[in-house]
């Protein structure tokens, strides 16, 4: 299972909420971080989160098993590492 981490701060919670709407995604807590995990690629629409660009481009704290396939003003796409 691949994981990406986001710091648990109010600004990042909408990203976690949108990611968690996907039934293939699991959201847990690990210390001061959210762990968003899946065995499938993840795509998050920034507009659905309501995040401003500065928050959007700083939300990812770490990756384990994922790679960022695309990250622009509209979406964050995470793919599983081979």
N, C-alpha and C positions, 0 to 999 in steps of 0.2 A: 504494500500500500504506500502510495506517495503522499507527502505532506507539504503544505506550505504554512508558514507562520506569520501571524500579524500581531503586533503589540496590542494588548487589551487597553485601548483608550477610546473614549467616546467617538472620536472622529472615524475610527476604523470599524465600528460596530455595524454600520450599514453594509459594508463590503461583506462581512461575515454573514449577515442575515440573508443577503442576496445569494451568496454561495450556498448557504444551507437550504435554500428552497429546492435545490436539485436533490432528488431522492437517492442519487448515487454518491452523495457527499456526506461526510460525517464531520461534525464540528465538536471539538473538545477543548478543554483548557489545560494548559501546562504552565504552571507558574504564572508569570505576567503575560503569557501569550495565548492566542487562540491557535489551535491546530486544526487546519482544514484539510481533510484527507479524502482520498478516493483511489480506486483502482482504474479510473477512467480519466480522460482529459477533462479539464474544467475551463469554462468560459464565463466571465463575469462582465455584464454590461454596466459601464460606469454610470450611464444615465439612470438606470434602475436603482443605483445606490444613492444618488443625489449628491455624491462627493464632488467637491471642487477639485480642480486639477492638481493643486499642490498636495492635497491629501492623497489623491489617487496615485500619483507617481511616487509616493513615499510609503505606501501601505504594506508592501511585502518586506518582512523582516528576515526571512530565510526560506530555503527550499531543501527538501530531501526526497529525491526520486522524481521530482518534476524538473522541467526546464521551461523557461519563458519562451513561448513560440511567437508571441506578439503582445505588445503593450502599447496602445496608443490612446488617444483622447476618448475613445468610445468603448474599448474592451481590453480585458486582460485574458490571454489564452495561455493555459498551462498544459503542456504535453508530458507524458511519461517518458522518462529517460530510458533508452534501450538497455 
